[in-house]
Amino acid sequence: MMTRFTMKHSRMMRGICLPVMATAMLLTGCAANRPQPLYQWTGYQPAVYDYLKGEKAPQEQIDALEKALQDISGKGHTPPPGFHAQLGMLYASVGNDTQAMQEFESEKQLFPESSTYMDFLMKHKTKQP
């Protein structure tokens, strides 16, 4: 048999628990529907940092970016702006002009706003240090 105190306590708990549970469910639903990032940055930022520090050989950097590109593409994502340009500059630095041009073209296709710079790089195939 429920006493008056237990009934009052029970109603009070329901009054607190329902809004708390509803809020928790709402927040969980919002987190699940969060939009995916526009670009996948996997490995790009560390590769640029390594390039600027000059502590890793260009081929090591190429390998790291190619692996990152495979991971990004395998997940159906898009690499960030500059990714293919960086890879192209690395290919140019090791004398692989054909691959460098392909990367510059990829950058232009993905990011048309980079066309002027990519055209400049393609026109002046200079080896980067």
C-alpha positions as CSV (number, residue, x, y, z in Angstrom):
1,M,0.0,0.0,0.0
2,M,1.4,3.4,-1.1
3,T,1.5,6.2,1.4
4,R,0.8,9.7,0.6
5,F,4.5,10.5,0.8
6,T,5.5,7.7,-1.7
7,M,2.8,8.8,-4.2
8,K,3.9,12.4,-4.0
9,H,7.6,11.3,-4.3
10,S,6.7,9.1,-7.3
11,R,4.9,11.9,-9.1
12,M,7.8,14.3,-8.5
13,M,10.3,11.8,-9.9
14,R,8.2,11.3,-13.0
15,G,8.0,15.1,-13.4
16,I,11.8,15.4,-13.3
17,C,12.8,12.2,-15.2
18,L,10.6,12.7,-18.2
19,P,12.0,16.1,-19.2
20,V,15.5,14.9,-18.6
21,M,15.0,11.8,-20.6
22,A,13.4,13.7,-23.5
23,T,16.3,16.2,-23.5
24,A,18.8,13.3,-23.6
25,M,17.0,11.7,-26.5
26,L,16.8,14.9,-28.4
27,L,20.5,15.6,-28.0
28,T,21.4,12.0,-29.0
29,G,19.3,12.5,-32.1
30,C,21.0,15.8,-33.0
31,A,24.4,14.2,-32.6
32,A,23.5,11.3,-34.9
33,N,22.3,13.7,-37.6
34,R,25.3,16.0,-37.6
35,P,26.5,16.8,-41.1
36,Q,29.7,15.2,-42.2
37,P,32.7,17.4,-42.8
38,L,33.1,18.8,-46.3
39,Y,36.7,17.5,-46.7
40,Q,38.7,14.8,-45.1
41,W,42.0,16.1,-43.8
42,T,43.5,12.7,-43.1
43,G,47.3,13.0,-43.2
44,Y,47.4,16.3,-45.1
45,Q,48.3,18.7,-42.3
46,P,51.2,16.5,-40.9
47,A,52.5,16.1,-44.5
48,V,52.6,19.8,-45.1
49,Y,54.3,20.3,-41.8
50,D,56.9,17.7,-42.7
51,Y,57.4,19.4,-46.0
52,L,58.0,22.8,-44.4
53,K,60.4,21.3,-41.8
54,G,62.3,19.5,-44.5
55,E,63.1,16.6,-42.2
56,K,61.5,13.9,-44.4
57,A,62.6,13.0,-47.9
58,P,60.1,13.9,-50.6
59,Q,59.5,10.2,-51.4
60,E,58.5,9.6,-47.8
61,Q,56.1,12.5,-48.0
62,I,54.7,11.3,-51.3
63,D,54.1,7.8,-49.8
64,A,52.3,9.3,-46.8
65,L,50.1,11.5,-49.0
66,E,49.3,8.6,-51.4
67,K,48.3,6.4,-48.4
68,A,46.1,9.2,-47.0
69,L,44.5,9.7,-50.4
70,Q,43.7,6.0,-50.6
71,D,42.1,6.2,-47.1
72,I,40.1,9.3,-48.0
73,S,38.9,7.9,-51.3
74,G,38.2,4.5,-49.8
75,K,35.7,6.2,-47.4
76,G,34.1,8.1,-50.2
77,H,35.3,11.5,-49.0
78,T,37.0,14.4,-50.8
79,P,40.6,15.5,-50.0
80,P,40.9,19.1,-48.9
81,P,42.0,22.1,-51.1
82,G,45.7,21.9,-51.8
83,F,46.1,18.2,-51.2
84,H,46.7,17.4,-54.9
85,A,48.7,20.5,-55.4
86,Q,51.0,19.5,-52.5
87,L,51.3,16.0,-54.0
88,G,52.1,17.5,-57.4
89,M,54.8,19.7,-56.0
90,L,56.4,16.7,-54.3
91,Y,56.2,14.7,-57.5
92,A,57.9,17.6,-59.4
93,S,60.6,17.7,-56.8
94,V,61.6,14.1,-57.5
95,G,61.5,14.6,-61.3
96,N,58.2,12.8,-61.9
97,D,56.7,15.6,-64.1
98,T,53.9,13.4,-65.6
99,Q,52.5,12.5,-62.2
100,A,52.9,16.1,-61.0
101,M,50.8,17.3,-64.0
102,Q,48.1,14.8,-63.2
103,E,48.0,16.0,-59.6
104,F,47.8,19.6,-60.7
105,E,44.9,18.7,-63.1
106,S,43.1,16.9,-60.3
107,E,43.5,20.0,-58.1
108,K,42.0,22.2,-60.9
109,Q,39.1,19.8,-61.4
110,L,38.2,19.6,-57.7
111,F,38.8,23.3,-56.9
112,P,38.4,25.5,-60.0
113,E,39.4,28.6,-58.0
114,S,43.0,27.1,-58.0
115,S,43.2,27.1,-61.8
116,T,45.4,30.2,-62.1
117,Y,48.0,28.9,-59.6
118,M,47.9,25.4,-61.0
119,D,48.3,26.7,-64.6
120,F,51.3,28.7,-63.3
121,L,52.9,25.6,-61.7
122,M,52.2,23.5,-64.8
123,K,53.8,26.2,-67.1
124,H,56.9,26.6,-64.9
125,K,57.8,23.1,-64.1
126,T,60.5,24.0,-61.6
127,K,61.8,21.5,-59.1
128,Q,61.0,22.5,-55.6
129,P,63.7,22.1,-52.9
